Amino acid sequence: MSRKRHLHVPYAMYHVVLRGNNRYDIFLDNQDREQFLIFLEKSIKKLAYQLHAYCLMTNHIHLAIAINMLPLGKIMQNVAHSYAFWFNRRHQRIGHVFQGRYKAIGVQDERHMLELCRYIHLNPVRANLVRSPEQYRWSSHLVYSGEQNATWLCTDLVFDILSHEQENSDKVAAYKKFISSNSDSVKHKPFLEITADGKLIYHDQLMLQLQQDLASSKHTKIELPRIIEVVCKRLSVEEKDLVATSKNQRNTLARAVIALCAQELGNVKLEELALIFGRSRAGISKSLSRLREKRSIDTSTDHTILAILEELKQEPNFVASNTS
């Protein structure tokens, strides 16, 4: 029986787990771990996706990845194959390094994203490898806490969400408070559980619901990749620049126009756009409000947006919803 393919949702965020084949260790020493991070950095720069958190355990890896139009499978293939080839050559081994394909579950909103980050960074503590995440060198916790530097890791989203939630201008202090706080009140189920025999159990009803929502709406709404394509072409913006960390006015405008079009013609919430662009929901909402104000007083901006909306409405599968 052929295995079920992963659903490709462009611009989605995922919690990814890679495990060693037959539960064998995939890191035999620190040189292995350092080399995996090198391959990870090269992959991010080459394929232009975002990594928000990571943790290298002994026989498995946790990653929080936000993809672009490239399927997650292509990204994971690039990272896993590079490391597996290097690992086997270094240790004079043959055969598979990783156990089958990766496990992945979609991240649904900002709260889900924060809890995923905390889950990943506290993994070594739960496994009784260390008493606190500060003692573990091989996760992105030390980057968030300001003790390590990794320019290829995207920390802005988590910092931005926490700064709005806690109203704390000290982003590192807000992060440390969140990591150490009690998460029992969180409504989301755990993203995964690891049983005594090493099996992964996912609570992926949220991902199933996402798939059903996409299937039921794809003929009545404009899909997000098409909205992004039209807006970027009209505003002369590269799609990869939408997730850039730099504060560029043209990119900010493009994100706001995409949010406006997605609300009027698409099927995407601001929370989802925030994850896609690596911003907070509050930041996207603020940019959208400024755009609406500008549109009311600037005829040129209004004409541009009307032209974009009209072009999108010409899509053959688009059917206006009675509730939009």
C-alpha positions as semicolon CSV with decimal commas, in nm:
position;residue;x (nm);y (nm);z (nm)
1;M;0,000;0,000;0,000
2;S;0,141;0,340;-0,097
3;R;0,187;0,584;0,188
4;K;-0,031;0,894;0,214
5;R;0,136;1,209;0,087
6;H;0,168;1,514;0,307
7;L;-0,073;1,793;0,217
8;H;0,118;2,091;0,072
9;V;-0,016;2,417;0,216
10;P;0,193;2,707;0,077
11;Y;0,321;2,954;0,338
12;A;0,218;2,729;0,626
13;M;0,414;2,668;0,945
14;Y;0,494;2,321;1,073
15;H;0,632;2,138;1,371
16;V;0,868;1,883;1,216
17;V;1,026;1,581;1,385
18;L;1,307;1,374;1,233
19;R;1,396;1,050;1,409
20;G;1,691;0,815;1,377
21;N;1,639;0,490;1,187
22;N;1,546;0,205;1,423
23;R;1,570;0,462;1,706
24;Y;1,948;0,478;1,662
25;D;2,137;0,793;1,757
26;I;2,177;1,044;1,477
27;F;2,434;1,250;1,672
28;L;2,734;1,065;1,811
29;D;2,924;1,373;1,926
30;N;2,920;1,752;1,915
31;Q;3,089;1,764;1,576
32;D;2,786;1,586;1,431
33;R;2,554;1,843;1,589
34;E;2,762;2,135;1,467
35;Q;2,765;1,995;1,114
36;F;2,386;1,947;1,113
37;L;2,341;2,314;1,206
38;I;2,575;2,409;0,922
39;F;2,361;2,211;0,674
40;L;2,049;2,367;0,825
41;E;2,185;2,721;0,778
42;K;2,287;2,648;0,418
43;S;1,944;2,505;0,344
44;I;1,766;2,812;0,485
45;K;1,977;3,048;0,275
46;K;1,939;2,837;-0,039
47;L;1,565;2,760;-0,020
48;A;1,449;3,082;0,152
49;Y;1,226;2,936;0,423
50;Q;1,211;3,042;0,788
51;L;1,324;2,846;1,092
52;H;1,170;2,971;1,418
53;A;1,299;2,711;1,664
54;Y;1,505;2,392;1,678
55;C;1,631;2,132;1,922
56;L;1,881;1,856;1,846
57;M;1,825;1,559;2,075
58;T;2,028;1,239;2,066
59;N;1,811;1,036;1,829
60;H;1,563;1,293;1,699
61;I;1,528;1,658;1,597
62;H;1,253;1,915;1,649
63;L;1,207;2,205;1,405
64;A;0,953;2,488;1,372
65;I;0,954;2,572;1,001
66;A;0,758;2,826;0,798
67;I;0,767;2,728;0,430
68;N;0,715;2,931;0,113
69;M;0,581;2,793;-0,214
70;L;0,833;2,507;-0,196
71;P;0,678;2,195;-0,038
72;L;0,800;2,095;0,306
73;G;0,911;1,758;0,167
74;K;1,165;1,924;-0,064
75;I;1,307;2,123;0,226
76;M;1,339;1,822;0,454
77;Q;1,490;1,615;0,174
78;N;1,758;1,880;0,124
79;V;1,854;1,889;0,493
80;A;1,825;1,517;0,571
81;H;2,007;1,391;0,262
82;S;2,298;1,631;0,308
83;Y;2,348;1,532;0,669
84;A;2,294;1,159;0,613
85;F;2,559;1,148;0,339
86;W;2,807;1,338;0,556
87;F;2,727;1,130;0,867
88;N;2,774;0,795;0,692
89;R;3,098;0,906;0,530
90;R;3,241;1,041;0,856
91;H;3,151;0,735;1,063
92;Q;3,217;0,484;0,780
93;R;2,859;0,358;0,781
94;I;2,604;0,264;0,518
95;G;2,226;0,261;0,517
96;H;1,955;0,497;0,630
97;V;2,027;0,752;0,900
98;F;1,668;0,872;0,948
99;Q;1,358;0,663;1,015
100;G;1,133;0,689;0,709
101;R;0,997;1,032;0,638
102;Y;0,958;1,316;0,882
103;K;0,655;1,377;1,105
104;A;0,484;1,715;1,063
105;I;0,185;1,896;1,205
106;G;0,052;2,236;1,104
107;V;0,070;2,533;1,341
108;Q;-0,267;2,705;1,362
109;D;-0,227;3,039;1,536
110;E;0,001;3,257;1,749
111;R;-0,075;3,074;2,077
112;H;-0,003;2,742;1,908
113;M;0,325;2,889;1,781
114;L;0,431;3,008;2,128
115;E;0,353;2,674;2,287
116;L;0,545;2,494;2,013
117;C;0,848;2,711;2,080
118;R;0,826;2,637;2,452
119;Y;0,775;2,265;2,387
120;I;1,082;2,247;2,163
121;H;1,307;2,440;2,401
122;L;1,199;2,244;2,708
123;N;1,243;1,907;2,539
124;P;1,589;1,841;2,692
125;V;1,446;1,921;3,037
126;R;1,156;1,678;2,992
127;A;1,405;1,413;2,879
128;N;1,606;1,471;3,201
129;L;1,918;1,566;3,008
130;V;1,944;1,900;3,190
131;R;1,763;2,081;3,470
132;S;1,700;2,400;3,273
133;P;1,702;2,492;2,902
134;E;1,996;2,728;2,965
135;Q;2,213;2,424;3,028
136;Y;2,145;2,272;2,686
137;R;2,366;2,401;2,404
138;W;2,189;2,237;2,111
139;S;1,859;2,422;2,090
140;S;1,758;2,772;1,981
141;H;1,673;2,865;2,341
142;L;2,017;3,022;2,389
143;V;1,962;3,237;2,080
144;Y;1,631;3,365;2,216
145;S;1,786;3,430;2,558
146;G;2,068;3,632;2,399
147;E;2,351;3,394;2,486
148;Q;2,417;3,273;2,130
149;N;2,392;3,435;1,789
150;A;2,234;3,281;1,479
151;T;2,133;3,530;1,211
152;W;1,966;3,253;1,011
153;L;1,714;3,185;1,290
154;C;1,393;3,390;1,278
155;T;1,320;3,513;1,632
156;D;1,114;3,822;1,545
157;L;0,776;3,648;1,540
158;V;0,797;3,498;1,890
159;F;0,944;3,819;2,033
160;D;0,676;4,030;1,865
161;I;0,388;3,814;1,990
162;L;0,523;3,808;2,345
163;S;0,588;4,183;2,354
164;H;0,223;4,249;2,267
165;E;0,090;3,985;2,506
166;Q;0,298;4,097;2,802
167;E;0,332;4,466;2,707
168;N;0,702;4,429;2,782
169;S;0,955;4,622;2,576
170;D;1,237;4,390;2,689
171;K;1,193;4,106;2,442
172;V;1,441;3,870;2,607
173;A;1,283;3,922;2,949
174;A;0,937;3,858;2,802
175;Y;1,064;3,537;2,642
176;K;1,228;3,409;2,962
177;K;0,911;3,482;3,160
178;F;0,707;3,286;2,908
179;I;0,941;2,986;2,906
180;S;0,938;2,962;3,286
181;S;0,564;3,020;3,326
182;N;0,308;2,745;3,389
183;S;0,140;2,629;3,068
184;D;-0,132;2,412;3,228
185;S;-0,400;2,664;3,133
186;V;-0,324;2,641;2,762
187;K;-0,623;2,506;2,574
188;H;-0,429;2,332;2,296
189;K;-0,347;1,966;2,334
190;P;0,023;1,872;2,330
191;F;0,161;1,872;1,978
192;L;0,297;1,524;2,027
193;E;0,360;1,263;2,291
194;I;0,652;1,022;2,295
195;T;0,552;0,688;2,443
196;A;0,777;0,463;2,650
197;D;0,868;0,256;2,344
198;G;0,966;0,565;2,144
199;K;0,657;0,601;1,925
200;L;0,531;0,944;1,827
201;I;0,162;1,016;1,881
202;Y;0,028;1,331;1,717
203;H;-0,292;1,512;1,811
204;D;-0,351;1,641;1,462
205;Q;-0,725;1,711;1,456
206;L;-0,639;2,075;1,386
207;M;-0,447;1,981;1,071
208;L;-0,735;1,759;0,959
209;Q;-0,975;2,051;1,005
210;L;-0,742;2,274;0,805
211;Q;-0,744;2,024;0,518
212;Q;-1,125;2,008;0,525
213;D;-1,153;2,386;0,529
214;L;-0,921;2,416;0,231
215;A;-1,113;2,151;0,037
216;S;-1,451;2,315;0,100
217;S;-1,342;2,668;0,018
218;K;-1,103;2,640;-0,274
219;H;-1,374;2,698;-0,536
220;T;-1,539;2,995;-0,363
221;K;-1,238;3,199;-0,251
222;I;-0,912;3,316;-0,404
223;E;-0,621;3,107;-0,279
224;L;-0,349;3,294;-0,093
225;P;-0,060;3,211;-0,332
226;R;-0,256;3,375;-0,615
227;I;-0,328;3,685;-0,404
228;I;0,040;3,714;-0,318
229;E;0,140;3,670;-0,681
230;V;-0,093;3,945;-0,808
231;V;-0,010;4,193;-0,531
232;C;0,366;4,144;-0,564
233;K;0,349;4,189;-0,941
234;R;0,140;4,507;-0,912
235;L;0,360;4,659;-0,642
236;S;0,692;4,535;-0,787
237;V;0,782;4,337;-0,475
238;E;0,964;4,004;-0,463
239;E;0,770;3,732;-0,278
240;K;1,076;3,643;-0,073
241;D;1,091;4,000;0,058
242;L;0,752;3,961;0,226
243;V;0,917;3,761;0,503
244;A;1,231;3,976;0,526
245;T;1,313;4,097;0,875
246;S;1,412;4,446;0,758
247;K;1,154;4,724;0,789
248;N;1,096;4,826;0,429
249;Q;0,794;5,048;0,352
250;R;0,721;4,884;0,017
251;N;0,723;4,537;0,174
252;T;0,504;4,658;0,461
253;L;0,257;4,801;0,209
254;A;0,251;4,475;0,015
255;R;0,176;4,274;0,328
256;A;-0,108;4,512;0,417
257;V;-0,258;4,491;0,067
258;I;-0,236;4,111;0,077
259;A;-0,414;4,114;0,414
260;L;-0,688;4,339;0,274
261;C;-0,738;4,120;-0,034
262;A;-0,733;3,804;0,176
263;Q;-1,008;3,943;0,399
264;E;-1,227;4,055;0,110
265;L;-1,172;3,774;-0,141
266;G;-0,965;3,504;0,026
267;N;-1,002;3,254;0,303
268;V;-0,714;3,347;0,531
269;K;-0,728;3,501;0,879
270;L;-0,490;3,764;1,012
271;E;-0,345;3,507;1,254
272;E;-0,244;3,289;0,962
273;L;-0,095;3,582;0,771
274;A;0,103;3,679;1,080
275;L;0,262;3,334;1,090
276;I;0,328;3,337;0,717
277;F;0,502;3,675;0,722
278;G;0,681;3,624;1,053
279;R;0,497;3,914;1,218
280;S;0,249;3,941;1,501
281;R;-0,124;3,961;1,442
282;A;-0,121;4,304;1,606
283;G;0,145;4,423;1,363
284;I;-0,047;4,300;1,057
285;S;-0,369;4,452;1,192
286;K;-0,200;4,787;1,251
287;S;-0,058;4,794;0,896
288;L;-0,402;4,708;0,759
289;S;-0,563;4,993;0,954
290;R;-0,305;5,239;0,825
291;L;-0,367;5,118;0,470
292;R;-0,741;5,175;0,502
293;E;-0,681;5,528;0,631
294;K;-0,441;5,600;0,346
295;R;-0,685;5,458;0,094
296;S;-0,956;5,699;0,211
297;I;-0,739;6,007;0,144
298;D;-0,506;5,891;-0,133
299;T;-0,678;5,839;-0,470
300;S;-0,374;5,669;-0,624
301;T;-0,357;5,405;-0,348
302;D;-0,731;5,343;-0,373
303;H;-0,713;5,297;-0,753
304;T;-0,424;5,052;-0,717
305;I;-0,613;4,840;-0,465
306;L;-0,932;4,846;-0,672
307;A;-0,733;4,728;-0,974
308;I;-0,583;4,441;-0,775
309;L;-0,923;4,337;-0,640
310;E;-1,075;4,349;-0,987
311;E;-0,796;4,135;-1,132
312;L;-0,843;3,875;-0,859
313;K;-1,219;3,865;-0,915
314;Q;-1,154;3,753;-1,273
315;E;-1,019;3,420;-1,149
316;P;-1,227;3,143;-1,317
317;N;-1,295;2,957;-0,988
318;F;-1,387;3,263;-0,787
319;V;-1,744;3,279;-0,658
320;A;-1,828;3,565;-0,424
321;S;-1,954;3,451;-0,084
322;N;-2,280;3,586;0,052
323;T;-2,111;3,646;0,385
324;S;-1,805;3,833;0,259
